[in-house]
Amino acid sequence: MDEVYSIPGFADPVSSWTHLIGAGVYGILSIWLLRRGRGRPGRVFSLGVFAFTCVSLLAISGVYHLLGPGAGRDVLRRLDHDAIFGLIAGTFTPVHAILFRGPRRWAPLVVIWILGITGITLKTIFFASIPEWLGLAFYLTMGWMGLVSAWMIGREYGRAALRLPVAGGAAYTVGAVFEFARWPILVYGVLGPHELFHIAVLVGIGLFWSYIYSFADGNTAGLRLPAKPPA
């Protein structure tokens, strides 16, 4: 990580504050998300998985960037990286659980969760020896498996249903590129590529949250464009 100006109690203030505040906000919004899905236990469960993976990633990341060097920070760093796999798989969960039936529901979820658990296991065991570029490539590969989901959604609900998830995927990708390129540095020691990555994560979560909330009650009518009136 590039040099960051710390303040007492916060090793990386911007990265810590953005994600701790995000964890609090989405923790509260989780109540409304779960209430919107009530009536079907499976639907509520899938929404709970998504909400949990979002809030846990932001909370772990926020605390990790709060701490200075030490054993606690080292442990949370691994958990921080692991939580990204959870977030990716967790985001797929309500999309396929609510929007699809049969193999189109469970097959993508089996694949994405196997990859997520594999990624968590490898990152935890071989954390020190996995190059950063390889870890980022794994995250992006998992995330952009969403292109398969996008194709399925487009066929079922039309291209209008893809606006928010495509924008969310783009936000995550731009953030990952900033992180890997170590660019740009907007305010030296305060707002650089890592902080922009954190902001991009919040934007991505927000876009996917809005998307999933729109059909959390099982009503998918809002995903389709209204029919054109007859000429």
C-alpha positions in Angstrom: 0.0 0.0 0.0 1.2 3.6 -0.7 2.1 5.8 2.2 -0.9 7.0 4.2 -1.2 9.7 6.7 -2.5 8.2 9.9 -4.3 9.8 12.8 -4.6 8.5 16.4 -6.7 5.4 16.4 -6.9 5.1 12.6 -4.0 3.6 10.7 -5.8 4.3 7.3 -8.5 6.9 8.1 -10.3 7.2 4.7 -10.3 3.5 4.0 -11.5 2.7 7.5 -14.2 5.4 7.8 -15.7 4.7 4.4 -16.2 1.0 5.1 -17.2 1.4 8.7 -19.8 3.9 7.8 -20.9 1.7 4.9 -21.2 -1.3 7.3 -23.5 0.7 9.6 -25.6 2.0 6.7 -26.1 -1.3 5.0 -26.6 -3.0 8.4 -29.6 -0.8 8.9 -30.8 -1.1 5.3 -30.7 -4.9 5.8 -33.8 -4.7 7.9 -35.9 -3.2 5.1 -34.3 -5.6 2.6 -35.3 -8.7 4.6 -38.8 -7.3 5.3 -39.3 -6.8 1.6 -38.6 -10.5 1.0 -40.9 -11.8 3.7 -43.4 -14.5 2.8 -40.9 -17.0 1.3 -38.3 -18.4 3.7 -35.9 -19.3 0.8 -36.2 -15.8 -0.6 -35.5 -14.2 2.8 -32.5 -16.6 3.3 -31.0 -15.6 0.0 -31.4 -11.9 0.8 -29.9 -12.5 4.2 -26.8 -14.2 2.6 -26.3 -11.1 0.4 -26.8 -8.6 3.2 -24.5 -10.6 5.6 -21.7 -10.8 3.0 -22.0 -7.1 2.3 -22.0 -5.9 5.9 -19.3 -8.4 7.0 -16.9 -7.4 4.3 -17.3 -3.7 5.1 -17.0 -4.3 8.8 -13.9 -6.5 8.5 -12.3 -4.1 6.1 -13.1 -1.1 8.2 -11.6 -2.6 11.4 -8.6 -3.9 9.5 -7.8 -0.5 8.2 -8.3 1.0 11.6 -5.6 -1.1 13.2 -1.9 -0.5 13.2 0.8 -3.2 12.6 0.4 -6.3 14.8 -1.1 -9.7 15.0 -4.7 -8.5 15.0 -4.2 -6.6 11.7 -2.5 -9.6 10.1 -5.5 -11.8 10.9 -8.0 -9.2 9.7 -6.0 -8.7 6.5 -6.6 -12.4 5.6 -10.3 -12.1 6.6 -10.6 -8.9 4.5 -9.4 -10.7 1.4 -11.5 -13.8 2.2 -14.6 -11.6 2.6 -14.3 -10.5 -1.1 -15.0 -14.0 -2.2 -18.0 -14.1 0.1 -19.3 -10.9 -1.3 -19.1 -12.0 -4.9 -20.8 -15.3 -4.2 -23.3 -13.6 -1.9 -24.3 -11.2 -4.6 -25.1 -14.0 -7.0 -27.3 -15.8 -4.4 -30.5 -13.7 -4.4 -30.2 -13.0 -8.2 -30.5 -16.7 -9.1 -32.6 -17.7 -6.1 -35.3 -15.2 -6.8 -35.2 -14.6 -10.6 -34.9 -18.2 -11.8 -36.2 -21.7 -11.3 -34.7 -25.2 -11.8 -31.1 -25.6 -13.1 -30.9 -21.9 -13.9 -31.3 -21.2 -10.2 -29.1 -23.8 -8.5 -26.4 -24.6 -11.1 -24.7 -21.1 -11.2 -24.9 -20.9 -7.4 -23.2 -24.3 -6.9 -20.4 -23.2 -9.3 -19.9 -19.7 -7.7 -20.0 -21.0 -4.2 -17.5 -23.8 -5.0 -15.2 -21.2 -6.5 -15.7 -18.8 -3.5 -15.0 -21.5 -0.9 -11.9 -22.6 -3.0 -10.7 -19.0 -3.1 -11.2 -18.5 0.6 -9.3 -21.7 1.4 -6.4 -20.9 -1.0 -6.1 -17.3 0.2 -6.2 -18.4 3.9 -3.6 -21.2 3.5 -1.2 -19.6 0.9 -1.9 -15.9 1.7 1.8 -14.9 1.7 2.7 -16.7 -1.4 -0.2 -15.7 -3.7 0.8 -12.7 -5.9 -1.5 -9.7 -5.7 -2.2 -9.9 -9.5 -3.3 -13.5 -9.2 -5.7 -12.7 -6.3 -7.2 -9.8 -8.3 -7.5 -12.0 -11.4 -9.4 -14.6 -9.3 -11.8 -11.9 -7.9 -12.4 -10.4 -11.3 -12.9 -13.9 -13.0 -15.5 -14.8 -10.4 -17.2 -11.4 -10.6 -17.3 -11.4 -14.4 -18.8 -14.9 -14.4 -21.8 -12.6 -14.0 -21.7 -12.2 -17.8 -23.4 -15.7 -17.9 -26.0 -14.5 -15.4 -26.4 -11.3 -17.5 -27.1 -13.3 -20.6 -29.7 -15.4 -18.7 -31.3 -12.3 -17.3 -31.3 -10.5 -20.6 -33.1 -13.5 -22.3 -35.6 -13.8 -19.5 -36.3 -10.1 -18.6 -34.8 -8.0 -21.4 -31.8 -5.8 -21.6 -33.3 -3.1 -19.4 -32.9 -5.4 -16.5 -29.1 -5.3 -16.9 -28.4 -1.7 -16.3 -27.7 -1.7 -12.6 -25.8 -5.0 -12.4 -23.6 -4.1 -15.3 -22.9 -0.7 -13.7 -22.1 -2.4 -10.4 -19.7 -4.8 -12.1 -18.0 -1.9 -13.9 -17.6 -0.1 -10.5 -15.9 -3.1 -9.0 -13.7 -3.5 -12.0 -12.6 0.1 -12.1 -11.8 0.0 -8.4 -9.7 -3.2 -8.9 -7.8 -1.6 -11.8 -7.0 1.5 -9.6 -5.8 -0.9 -6.9 -3.6 -2.9 -9.2 -2.2 0.1 -11.1 -1.5 2.1 -8.0 -3.1 5.1 -9.7 -4.4 7.8 -9.4 -3.1 9.6 -6.4 -5.5 12.5 -5.9 -4.3 13.8 -2.5 -1.0 12.3 -1.5 -1.2 10.3 1.8 -5.0 10.8 2.0 -6.8 9.8 -1.2 -5.0 7.4 -3.5 -5.8 4.3 -5.5 -6.6 2.1 -2.4 -9.0 4.7 -1.0 -10.6 5.0 -4.5 -10.9 1.2 -4.5 -12.8 1.4 -1.2 -15.2 4.0 -2.7 -15.7 1.9 -5.8 -16.6 -1.1 -3.6 -19.3 1.1 -1.9 -20.6 2.2 -5.2 -20.7 -1.4 -6.5 -22.5 -2.6 -3.4 -25.0 0.3 -3.7 -25.8 -0.5 -7.3 -26.3 -4.2 -6.6 -28.3 -3.5 -3.5 -30.7 -1.3 -5.4 -31.0 -3.9 -8.1 -31.7 -6.8 -5.7 -34.1 -4.6 -3.6 -36.2 -4.0 -6.7 -37.2 -7.7 -6.9 -36.7 -8.7 -3.3 -40.4 -9.2 -2.9 -40.5 -11.7 -5.8 -42.2 -9.2 -8.2 -40.1 -9.0 -11.3 -42.4 -6.7 -13.3 -40.1 -3.7 -12.6 -37.2 -5.4 -14.4 -39.0 -5.2 -17.7 -39.5 -2.2 -19.9 -43.2 -1.3 -20.2 -44.8 -2.5 -23.4 -45.0 0.1 -26.2 -48.5 1.3 -26.9 -49.9 0.2 -30.3 -49.2 2.6 -33.1 
